[in-house]
Every structure is written in C-alpha cells, then in structure tokens.
Amino acid sequence: MPEPKAKLKTFSFGEGKFNRTSPAIYDLSSETKILNIELPLEQALKLILAINEGCRHINQYNCSTTEGKLATVNLAVHLKSNRIVVVEGKAQNKES
C-alpha cells in the first residue's frame, strides 16, 4: 500500500495575537468599512519583527523580474483564533 503524501508545512515569518476587534467579530458585515485590531505591546513587537523579516525576504528578489515585481508580504488575519500571521504572498496584478 503506498504511503499517503505528507502535507507540506506552510511557512510564516511570525505572528502576533490580538485581544479584540472593533467592531466585534460577530458584528462584522459586508457594510463594515474599518476593522480596528487591538494588540498588546509584546504581541505588536512580535508582529513588527515578523513584517520586517518578510520585507527583508522579498527584498532579495530581483525587482526587474516578474517574480520580484509580484512579491508581497501578506498579513493573514485568523479571526477565530485571534492571530495575525505574516506570510509571503504574490500580487494578482502589478500595481503602478
């Protein structure tokens, strides 16, 4: 019987946990224009370091190539677990 393929581990530069959002998560709707996220100082510092690492990583790409032009830092907000994770992303289309 063949072994099942192992799931690839996703890579992140780091994360920070937030205390609360305003408006509250259960009050979010399609009409919500702004979401305020409250982080304690220690978690905010961890998030700053993670964003900095992500920026340093994508800065290594050659900006004259398509890969370099489309490289982004993505902030993934996990609303159920109150986490913000910093990962590398790829822009859908080039911004001017």
LUMPATI-76789 format. One record per residue: residue number from 1; residue in one letter; x, y, z of N, C-alpha, C in turn. Coordinates in nm, 3 decimals. Atoms other than C-alpha are relative to their C-alpha. Example, Ala and Ser with C-alpha at 12.3 -4.5 7.8 and 13.67 -1.06 7.14 Angstrom:
BEGIN
1_A_0.089_-0.119_0.000_1.230_-0.450_0.780_0.090_0.120_0.000;
2_S_-0.082_-0.119_-0.006_1.367_-0.106_0.714_-0.077_0.109_0.073;
END
This chain:
BEGIN
1_M_0.085_-0.118_0.000_0.000_0.000_0.000_0.089_0.124_0.000;
2_P_-0.086_-0.119_0.005_0.157_0.336_-0.097_-0.026_0.092_0.119;
3_E_0.014_-0.094_-0.112_0.226_0.589_0.176_-0.073_0.125_-0.047;
4_P_0.067_-0.124_0.039_-0.001_0.893_0.176_0.101_0.114_-0.006;
5_K_-0.090_-0.113_0.013_0.167_1.212_0.065_-0.010_0.088_0.125;
6_A_-0.002_-0.086_-0.117_0.275_1.427_0.357_-0.043_0.141_-0.039;
7_K_0.041_-0.138_0.023_0.120_1.770_0.384_0.123_0.089_0.010;
8_L_-0.111_-0.094_-0.007_0.365_2.046_0.310_-0.026_0.100_0.112;
9_K_0.012_-0.098_-0.107_0.432_2.271_0.606_-0.001_0.139_-0.062;
10_T_0.004_-0.136_0.049_0.332_2.627_0.538_0.100_0.083_0.078;
11_F_-0.105_-0.080_-0.059_0.594_2.889_0.610_-0.054_0.137_0.037;
12_S_0.035_-0.136_-0.038_0.539_3.208_0.804_0.123_0.067_0.061;
13_F_-0.110_-0.076_-0.059_0.773_3.483_0.920_-0.024_0.025_0.148;
14_G_0.034_-0.020_-0.141_0.596_3.506_1.255_-0.146_0.039_0.012;
15_E_0.139_-0.032_-0.025_0.270_3.602_1.415_-0.014_0.083_0.126;
16_G_0.035_-0.072_-0.121_0.106_3.817_1.678_-0.146_-0.030_0.032;
17_K_0.138_0.026_-0.041_-0.208_3.757_1.880_-0.064_0.130_0.044;
18_F_0.070_-0.123_-0.038_-0.467_4.028_1.922_-0.106_-0.028_0.105;
19_N_0.097_0.013_-0.109_-0.701_4.092_2.214_-0.144_0.005_-0.049;
20_R_0.138_-0.018_0.044_-1.010_4.219_2.042_-0.004_0.081_-0.127;
21_T_0.023_-0.082_0.119_-1.153_4.383_1.735_-0.115_0.095_0.029;
22_S_0.111_-0.093_-0.011_-1.381_4.680_1.700_-0.040_0.037_-0.142;
23_P_0.107_0.067_-0.071_-1.647_4.617_1.586_0.036_-0.145_0.031;
24_A_-0.023_0.139_-0.038_-1.662_4.274_1.747_-0.016_-0.090_-0.121;
25_I_0.001_0.092_0.114_-1.610_3.980_1.513_-0.142_-0.043_-0.038;
26_Y_0.137_0.046_0.030_-1.972_3.865_1.544_-0.088_0.113_-0.054;
27_D_0.075_-0.113_0.055_-2.087_4.217_1.442_0.046_0.039_-0.141;
28_L_-0.050_-0.033_0.133_-1.893_4.219_1.113_-0.107_-0.030_-0.106;
29_S_0.093_0.021_0.111_-2.098_4.255_0.797_0.065_0.053_-0.127;
30_S_-0.054_-0.051_0.126_-2.048_4.345_0.435_0.002_0.153_-0.001;
31_E_0.002_-0.145_-0.012_-2.119_4.706_0.538_0.115_0.054_0.085;
32_T_-0.111_-0.043_-0.085_-1.819_4.716_0.777_0.111_0.055_-0.088;
33_K_-0.103_-0.064_0.082_-1.567_4.962_0.632_0.136_-0.004_0.066;
34_I_-0.127_0.000_-0.072_-1.298_4.958_0.902_-0.006_-0.103_0.112;
35_L_-0.012_0.095_-0.110_-1.183_4.684_1.138_0.122_0.041_0.082;
36_N_-0.109_-0.034_-0.090_-0.974_4.800_1.433_0.042_-0.126_0.075;
37_I_-0.053_0.118_-0.068_-0.748_4.533_1.581_0.091_0.048_0.113;
38_E_-0.075_-0.043_-0.118_-0.610_4.580_1.934_0.100_-0.109_0.040;
39_L_-0.107_0.093_-0.038_-0.274_4.417_2.013_0.071_0.053_0.125;
40_P_-0.085_-0.042_-0.111_-0.083_4.422_2.343_0.141_0.030_-0.052;
41_L_-0.131_-0.045_0.045_0.266_4.576_2.320_0.091_-0.115_-0.040;
42_E_-0.089_0.112_0.031_0.456_4.245_2.329_-0.037_-0.067_-0.131;
43_Q_0.045_0.062_0.123_0.245_4.097_2.051_0.021_0.093_-0.120;
44_A_-0.025_-0.096_0.108_0.274_4.416_1.845_0.147_-0.002_-0.040;
45_L_-0.143_0.007_0.030_0.653_4.396_1.873_0.033_-0.127_-0.078;
46_K_-0.022_0.125_0.074_0.645_4.032_1.757_-0.048_0.015_-0.144;
47_L_0.055_-0.020_0.134_0.429_4.135_1.461_0.091_0.091_-0.082;
48_I_-0.094_-0.089_0.070_0.669_4.419_1.371_0.121_-0.078_-0.049;
49_L_-0.115_0.081_0.039_0.960_4.173_1.368_-0.035_-0.093_-0.116;
50_A_0.043_0.092_0.106_0.764_3.930_1.150_-0.016_0.076_-0.132;
51_I_0.016_-0.080_0.122_0.673_4.205_0.900_0.137_0.039_-0.054;
52_N_-0.135_-0.037_0.041_1.035_4.319_0.895_0.071_-0.116_-0.068;
53_E_-0.062_0.118_0.061_1.156_3.965_0.821_-0.060_-0.028_-0.137;
54_G_0.065_0.020_0.129_0.901_3.931_0.542_0.048_0.099_-0.103;
55_C_-0.049_-0.104_0.092_1.013_4.260_0.387_0.144_-0.028_-0.041;
56_R_-0.140_0.034_0.032_1.379_4.157_0.410_0.006_-0.116_-0.099;
57_H_-0.001_0.118_0.087_1.299_3.826_0.243_-0.037_0.037_-0.143;
58_I_0.041_-0.031_0.137_1.111_3.968_-0.056_0.090_0.106_-0.062;
59_N_-0.094_-0.099_0.053_1.367_4.248_-0.091_0.118_-0.067_-0.071;
60_Q_-0.109_0.073_0.064_1.616_3.979_-0.201_-0.032_-0.035_-0.145;
61_Y_0.037_0.031_0.138_1.420_3.922_-0.522_0.047_0.110_-0.093;
62_N_-0.038_-0.096_0.103_1.533_4.091_-0.840_-0.127_0.071_-0.047;
63_C_0.122_-0.076_0.032_1.276_4.368_-0.894_-0.022_0.019_-0.149;
64_S_0.021_-0.012_0.145_1.331_4.364_-1.270_-0.063_-0.126_-0.058;
65_T_0.066_0.122_0.047_1.180_4.015_-1.291_-0.147_0.003_0.042;
66_T_0.141_0.009_-0.035_0.812_3.927_-1.279_-0.018_-0.048_0.143;
67_E_0.009_0.052_-0.137_0.864_3.728_-0.958_0.027_0.110_0.102;
68_G_-0.034_-0.108_-0.092_1.027_4.026_-0.790_-0.106_0.108_0.005;
69_K_0.102_-0.103_0.006_0.760_4.269_-0.905_-0.130_-0.042_0.069;
70_L_0.126_0.049_-0.057_0.475_4.049_-0.780_0.013_-0.046_0.145;
71_A_-0.021_0.047_-0.137_0.630_3.956_-0.442_-0.067_0.095_0.100;
72_T_0.068_-0.080_-0.102_0.425_4.075_-0.143_0.019_-0.062_0.138;
73_V_0.011_0.049_-0.137_0.406_4.044_0.233_-0.149_-0.003_0.030;
74_N_0.143_0.021_-0.023_0.064_3.904_0.326_-0.026_-0.012_0.150;
75_L_0.042_0.011_-0.140_-0.097_3.960_0.667_-0.130_-0.081_0.001;
76_A_0.117_0.087_-0.007_-0.336_3.670_0.726_-0.061_0.013_0.139;
77_V_0.068_-0.021_-0.128_-0.587_3.758_1.000_-0.093_-0.118_0.024;
78_H_0.083_0.115_-0.039_-0.732_3.449_1.166_-0.097_0.048_0.108;
79_L_0.096_-0.060_-0.092_-1.049_3.582_1.326_-0.043_-0.095_0.112;
80_K_0.045_0.095_-0.103_-1.142_3.263_1.513_0.104_-0.024_0.108;
81_S_-0.106_0.025_-0.099_-0.803_3.222_1.683_0.071_0.127_0.044;
82_N_-0.058_-0.130_-0.038_-0.723_3.595_1.723_0.149_0.010_-0.031;
83_R_-0.140_-0.005_0.040_-0.394_3.568_1.530_0.015_0.075_-0.131;
84_I_-0.040_-0.062_0.126_-0.224_3.771_1.260_0.132_-0.065_-0.038;
85_V_-0.119_0.073_0.045_0.029_3.565_1.063_0.056_0.071_-0.122;
86_V_-0.067_-0.066_0.112_0.285_3.715_0.825_0.059_-0.107_-0.091;
87_V_-0.048_0.098_0.098_0.348_3.508_0.511_0.036_0.073_-0.130;
88_E_-0.032_-0.056_0.131_0.491_3.568_0.166_-0.118_-0.022_-0.091;
89_G_0.110_0.010_0.094_0.233_3.635_-0.100_0.045_0.037_-0.140;
90_K_-0.027_-0.036_0.140_0.210_3.710_-0.467_-0.116_0.087_-0.047;
91_A_0.102_-0.092_0.049_0.023_4.008_-0.613_-0.074_-0.061_-0.118;
92_Q_0.080_0.052_0.111_-0.257_3.923_-0.852_0.033_0.072_-0.129;
93_N_-0.041_-0.076_0.118_-0.160_4.201_-1.089_0.090_0.113_0.046;
94_K_-0.101_-0.101_-0.033_0.119_4.456_-1.100_-0.065_0.134_0.023;
95_E_0.048_-0.134_-0.029_0.044_4.790_-0.934_0.095_0.100_-0.059;
96_S_-0.085_-0.104_0.059_0.173_5.108_-1.094_0.060_0.086_0.108;
END
